[in-house]
Amino acid sequence: MATLTKEMTIGEILRTKPEAAAVLMEAGMHCLGCPSAQGESLEEAAMVHGMDINDLMSKLEALA
């Protein structure tokens, strides 16, 4: 089972665990295919969107 980290880009997360898309979309990250998704970490994206990274990580970890 692959581990997701807040340092991974959104693109890496989606390639590792495609079902994470639903969690990210529900959290308000709607541009999963935009160029930023390939270049910024999940932590950076959470900060830009005003989200709590620890809360988001908990939801992603629950996918396991």
C-alpha positions in Angstrom: 0.0 0.0 0.0 1.5 3.3 -1.1 1.8 6.0 1.5 0.6 9.5 0.7 2.5 12.5 2.1 1.8 16.2 2.2 5.0 16.7 0.3 3.7 14.8 -2.8 2.2 16.8 -5.6 -1.5 16.4 -6.3 -0.6 14.7 -9.6 1.6 12.2 -7.7 -1.2 11.5 -5.2 -3.7 10.9 -8.0 -1.4 8.6 -9.8 -0.7 6.7 -6.6 -4.3 6.6 -5.4 -6.9 7.7 -8.0 -9.7 7.5 -5.5 -8.1 10.5 -3.7 -9.7 12.7 -6.3 -13.1 12.4 -4.6 -11.7 13.5 -1.3 -9.8 16.4 -2.9 -12.9 17.6 -4.9 -15.0 17.4 -1.8 -12.5 19.5 0.1 -12.7 22.2 -2.6 -9.7 21.4 -4.8 -11.5 21.4 -8.1 -8.7 21.9 -10.6 -7.0 18.6 -10.1 -5.8 18.6 -13.7 -4.4 22.2 -13.8 -0.7 22.8 -14.1 -0.4 23.7 -10.4 -1.5 20.1 -9.5 1.7 18.8 -11.2 4.0 21.3 -9.5 2.9 22.2 -6.1 2.7 19.9 -3.0 -0.5 19.0 -1.4 0.6 21.1 1.6 1.1 24.1 -0.7 -2.3 23.6 -2.3 -4.0 23.3 1.0 -2.4 26.6 2.1 -3.5 28.3 -1.1 -7.1 27.0 -0.6 -7.2 27.9 3.1 -7.4 24.2 4.2 -6.0 22.5 7.3 -3.4 20.1 5.9 -3.7 17.7 8.9 -7.5 17.4 8.4 -7.0 16.8 4.7 -4.3 14.2 5.4 -6.7 12.4 7.8 -9.4 12.2 5.1 -6.9 10.8 2.6 -5.5 8.3 5.1 -9.0 7.0 5.7 -9.0 5.8 2.0 -6.7 2.9 3.0 
